[in-house]
Amino acid sequence: MNTNRWWQRTTTCIIPAFLILFLLLTACSIPGGIGSGGGTPTQASHTSASATQPDPAKNDTCPDLSGYPTAGVDCYTPYQFRVAYGVEALMQKGFTGKGQTIVDIVSFGSPTLQQDMDAFDQQFGLPPIKIQIMNPLGSKPFDPSNKDMTGWAGETTIDVQIIHAIAPDAGIVVLTSPVSETEGTVGLPQFRQLEQYALDHHLGSIVSQSWGASEVTLRDAAGQQEIHKWDTFFQKATMQQGMTFLSSSGDNGATDYTDLQATKLSSTATTSFPADEPWVTSVGGTSMIRNGTTIQEKVWNSNGGGSGGGFSDFFTAPAFQKALPASVQSLLKNRRGVPDVAGDADPLTGMVSYQDGT
């Protein structure tokens, strides 16, 4: 029997710059709740609806969520999300992600990823896609009783469904690690290997990083050595190969964890890596709230979480932040400030997602 689950980590990545707001967002998940249930990603053509039949791709009604008590109270369909952020009009002009591929870096992945995507596409009239799933570092058998694995499965599913909803003609590659990224350096070397693999094999030009480690847990010598390796990688990949990297700014507001088990929050303000990286676009979270026929946004700071944000202790302000007004400079104090952009990340106001298969 499927159970309702929420994943509080924020997620994902997108095509032209105007789409980055949608990546690395948390969505309201519906396990086995809507629709029916290795190679190069394919982008099938979307069949236009007839004049007498509504286009399912413009569905502005969420499925019945009454049977899912943990689902969001104000969920949005992919079409509503695209309209809210002005993406639908751009799609009508041909900005659909065609010709681009996004690489999603995760631990473990999800055993029902393709099945869930197929059901999601059918429900919302999106073009079918074949997700390319690769595990160049090896894999672990999926254990449905392991909360860490099921959490990553949910994160992975949310990532790819939001990417496909906003950029339906883009390819998607999921690279999985057999090591769970937690805090400190745990899992970071493996993720760096995956990103280098994506670079060496030209898998895509955009990388989604729905994960992060608190700066507090990376202050020791091992942490600083790992940060240096990542910084060198990000700089070369960006400057020499034109890669775009995106990262969620975190779910713990102005603080973050102090221990490798992620059980204790710091009593002082801190940020997380890789969102603090100057070569990475940091994506924060908002709550998107309906007010009659209009939609308003505010900083996400409710329902047990909040958008990460603050000033890095590791990195100085990059050139693009030094060009900001003096009032902002007085806050930065020559520190890298995060996030750079933001979009809906509140679990109770997110985009509806299909999880867990049947």
C-alpha positions in Angstrom: 0.0 0.0 0.0 1.3 3.4 -0.9 1.8 6.1 1.7 1.7 9.8 1.4 5.2 11.3 1.7 6.7 14.8 1.6 10.2 15.6 0.7 11.4 18.9 2.2 14.6 19.2 0.2 14.3 21.7 -2.6 15.1 20.5 -6.2 16.1 20.8 -10.0 17.4 22.8 -13.4 16.2 24.5 -16.7 16.9 25.7 -20.3 17.1 29.4 -21.1 17.8 31.7 -18.1 14.2 32.7 -17.7 13.3 29.2 -16.6 15.7 28.8 -13.7 13.2 29.9 -11.2 11.3 26.6 -11.5 14.2 24.4 -10.8 15.1 23.0 -7.4 11.6 23.4 -6.2 9.6 21.2 -3.8 6.2 20.1 -5.1 3.1 18.5 -3.5 3.4 14.8 -4.0 0.6 12.4 -4.7 1.8 8.8 -4.4 0.1 6.6 -7.0 -2.6 9.2 -7.3 -3.1 10.5 -10.8 -3.3 9.0 -14.3 -2.2 5.5 -15.3 0.4 4.1 -14.5 19.5 3.6 -21.1 19.1 5.4 -24.3 19.2 8.9 -25.6 16.3 11.0 -24.3 13.5 11.4 -26.8 11.1 14.3 -27.2 7.9 13.1 -28.9 5.7 15.5 -30.7 2.7 16.8 -28.8 -0.6 16.3 -30.6 -2.8 19.4 -30.8 -6.3 19.2 -29.3 -9.2 19.6 -31.6 -11.5 22.6 -31.5 -14.1 20.6 -29.6 -11.8 19.0 -27.1 -9.9 20.9 -24.4 -6.1 20.7 -24.6 -4.9 18.6 -21.6 -1.6 20.5 -21.7 -3.5 23.5 -20.6 -5.3 21.8 -17.7 -5.8 24.3 -14.9 -7.5 21.9 -12.5 -5.6 19.7 -10.1 -6.7 16.1 -9.6 -8.9 15.3 -6.6 -6.5 15.4 -3.6 -9.1 14.6 -0.9 -7.7 11.1 -0.5 -4.2 12.5 0.2 -4.2 14.3 3.5 -0.6 15.4 3.3 -0.9 16.8 -0.2 -0.7 20.6 -0.7 -3.7 22.7 0.1 -3.1 24.9 -2.9 -1.5 22.8 -5.6 -0.8 24.0 -9.1 -0.9 22.1 -12.4 2.1 22.4 -14.8 0.1 24.8 -17.0 -0.8 27.0 -14.0 2.9 27.2 -13.0 3.9 28.2 -16.5 1.3 30.9 -16.6 2.1 32.2 -13.2 5.8 32.7 -14.1 5.2 33.9 -17.7 6.6 30.8 -19.3 3.5 29.7 -21.1 3.7 32.8 -23.4 7.3 32.0 -24.1 6.5 28.4 -25.0 4.0 29.6 -27.5 6.9 31.4 -29.2 8.9 28.2 -29.4 10.9 28.3 -26.1 10.2 24.7 -25.1 13.7 23.5 -24.2 14.1 21.8 -27.6 17.8 20.9 -28.3 18.8 21.1 -24.7 19.5 18.4 -22.1 19.4 18.8 -18.4 21.5 16.5 -16.1 20.1 15.8 -12.6 22.6 14.7 -10.0 21.1 12.6 -7.2 21.8 9.7 -4.8 20.1 6.3 -5.6 17.4 7.6 -7.9 13.9 6.1 -8.0 12.8 2.7 -9.2 9.5 4.0 -10.5 10.9 7.2 -12.1 9.9 6.4 -15.7 6.5 4.9 -14.7 5.7 8.0 -12.6 6.7 10.3 -15.4 4.5 8.5 -17.9 1.5 8.9 -15.6 2.3 12.5 -15.0 2.6 13.2 -18.7 -0.7 11.4 -19.5 -2.6 13.4 -16.7 -1.4 16.8 -17.9 -1.1 16.3 -21.7 2.7 16.6 -21.8 4.7 15.0 -24.6 6.1 11.6 -23.5 9.8 11.4 -22.7 12.3 8.6 -22.2 14.5 9.5 -19.2 18.1 8.4 -19.5 19.2 7.0 -16.2 22.9 6.2 -15.7 24.9 5.0 -12.7 28.6 5.1 -13.8 29.7 4.6 -10.2 27.5 1.6 -9.6 24.2 1.3 -7.8 22.6 -0.1 -4.7 19.5 -2.3 -4.6 16.5 -0.1 -3.7 15.1 -0.7 -0.3 11.6 0.7 0.2 12.0 0.5 4.0 15.0 2.8 3.9 13.8 6.3 4.5 17.0 7.8 3.0 16.4 6.0 -0.2 12.7 6.8 -0.4 13.5 10.4 0.3 15.9 10.6 -2.6 13.4 8.7 -4.8 10.9 11.4 -4.1 13.4 14.2 -4.7 14.5 12.7 -8.0 10.9 12.3 -9.2 10.0 15.9 -8.3 13.1 17.1 -10.1 12.4 15.5 -13.4 8.7 16.2 -13.4 9.2 19.9 -12.8 11.9 20.0 -15.5 9.6 18.3 -18.0 6.6 20.4 -17.1 8.5 23.7 -17.7 10.7 22.6 -20.6 8.7 19.7 -22.2 11.0 19.3 -25.2 14.3 19.1 -23.3 16.1 15.9 -22.7 16.7 14.7 -19.2 19.6 12.6 -17.9 19.6 11.4 -14.3 23.0 10.4 -12.9 22.8 8.5 -9.6 25.4 7.9 -6.9 25.4 4.8 -4.7 26.4 7.0 -1.8 23.9 9.2 0.0 25.0 12.8 0.2 24.3 14.1 3.7 26.4 16.7 5.4 30.1 17.5 5.5 32.1 15.8 2.7 29.9 12.6 2.7 28.8 11.9 -0.8 30.5 15.0 -2.3 33.4 13.3 -4.0 31.0 10.9 -5.7 28.8 13.8 -6.9 31.8 15.6 -8.3 32.8 12.4 -10.2 29.3 12.3 -11.7 29.4 15.9 -12.8 32.8 15.3 -14.3 31.4 12.3 -16.1 28.6 14.5 -17.5 31.1 17.0 -18.7 33.5 14.4 -20.3 30.6 12.6 -22.1 28.8 15.8 -23.1 25.5 14.7 -21.6 24.1 18.1 -21.3 24.9 21.8 -20.7 22.8 22.4 -17.6 23.2 20.6 -14.3 20.6 20.4 -11.5 21.9 20.0 -7.9 19.0 19.4 -5.5 21.3 18.9 -2.5 23.7 20.7 -0.3 25.9 20.6 2.8 26.1 23.2 5.5 29.1 25.4 5.5 29.4 24.6 9.2 30.1 21.0 8.4 32.7 21.9 5.8 35.0 24.1 7.9 37.6 21.4 8.7 40.6 20.6 6.5 38.9 17.8 4.6 35.9 20.0 3.9 38.1 22.9 2.6 40.0 20.5 0.4 36.8 19.2 -1.1 35.4 22.8 -1.6 38.6 23.7 -3.4 38.3 20.8 -5.8 34.7 21.7 -6.5 35.5 25.4 -7.1 38.2 24.5 -9.6 35.7 22.2 -11.4 32.9 24.7 -11.5 35.1 27.5 -12.8 36.7 25.4 -15.6 33.3 23.9 -16.6 31.7 27.3 -16.7 34.4 29.3 -18.4 35.8 26.6 -20.8 32.7 24.6 -21.7 29.8 27.1 -21.0 28.1 24.9 -18.5 25.3 26.2 -16.2 25.0 24.9 -12.7 22.0 25.4 -10.4 21.6 24.6 -6.7 18.8 24.9 -4.2 19.6 27.3 -1.4 18.3 24.9 1.3 15.2 24.4 3.5 16.3 25.7 6.9 16.1 29.4 6.5 19.1 31.4 7.7 20.6 28.5 9.5 21.6 24.9 8.7 22.9 21.7 10.3 26.0 21.4 12.4 26.4 17.6 12.4 26.8 14.9 9.8 23.5 13.2 10.9 21.6 16.5 10.1 19.9 16.5 13.5 21.1 19.8 15.1 20.7 23.3 13.6 23.3 25.9 14.0 22.5 28.7 16.5 24.1 31.2 14.1 23.4 32.2 10.5 25.1 30.1 7.8 24.6 29.0 4.2 25.2 25.8 2.3 27.4 24.5 -0.5 27.1 24.4 -3.5 24.5 27.2 -3.4 27.3 29.5 -2.0 29.5 28.9 -5.0 30.0 32.0 -7.2 30.0 29.8 -10.3 26.6 28.3 -9.3 23.2 29.9 -9.6 21.5 29.7 -6.2 17.7 29.2 -6.2 15.7 30.1 -3.2 12.1 29.4 -2.3 8.8 31.3 -2.1 5.2 30.6 -1.3 2.8 31.2 -4.1 -0.6 32.2 -2.8 -3.9 32.7 -4.7 -5.8 35.9 -4.0 -8.9 35.7 -6.1 -7.8 35.9 -9.7 -4.3 37.0 -8.9 -1.3 35.1 -7.5 1.0 36.6 -4.9 4.4 35.5 -3.7 6.2 35.8 -0.4 9.3 34.3 1.1 8.8 30.6 2.0 9.0 30.4 5.8 6.3 28.1 7.0 5.1 24.5 7.2 8.3 23.3 8.9 10.8 24.8 6.6 12.0 28.0 5.0 14.1 29.2 2.1 17.8 29.1 2.7 19.6 32.4 2.4 22.4 34.5 3.8 26.0 35.2 3.4 28.9 32.8 2.8 31.8 32.4 5.1 33.8 30.7 2.3 33.4 32.9 -0.8 33.7 36.6 -1.3 31.1 38.5 -3.4 31.5 37.8 -7.1 31.7 40.6 -9.6 28.0 40.5 -10.5 27.1 41.1 -6.9 29.6 43.9 -6.4 27.7 45.8 -9.1 24.6 45.9 -6.8 23.5 49.1 -5.1 25.3 50.4 -2.1 22.5 49.4 0.2 23.0 45.8 -0.8 26.8 46.1 -0.5 26.5 47.2 3.1 24.7 43.9 3.8 27.0 41.7 1.8 30.2 43.0 3.3 32.1 41.5 0.4 30.6 38.1 1.1 28.8 35.9 -1.5 25.1 36.4 -0.9 22.5 33.7 -1.7 20.1 33.0 -3.2 20.3 34.7 -6.7 16.7 33.9 -7.8 13.7 32.3 -6.2 10.5 30.4 -7.1 7.7 28.5 -5.4 9.2 25.9 -3.0 6.5 25.7 -0.3 5.3 22.1 0.0 1.7 23.3 0.5 1.7 25.6 -2.5 3.7 23.7 -5.0 3.1 22.0 -8.3 1.3 18.6 -8.1 3.6 15.6 -8.6 3.0 11.9 -9.2 5.0 9.6 -6.9 5.7 5.9 -6.2 3.9 4.2 -9.1 1.4 1.5 -8.4 
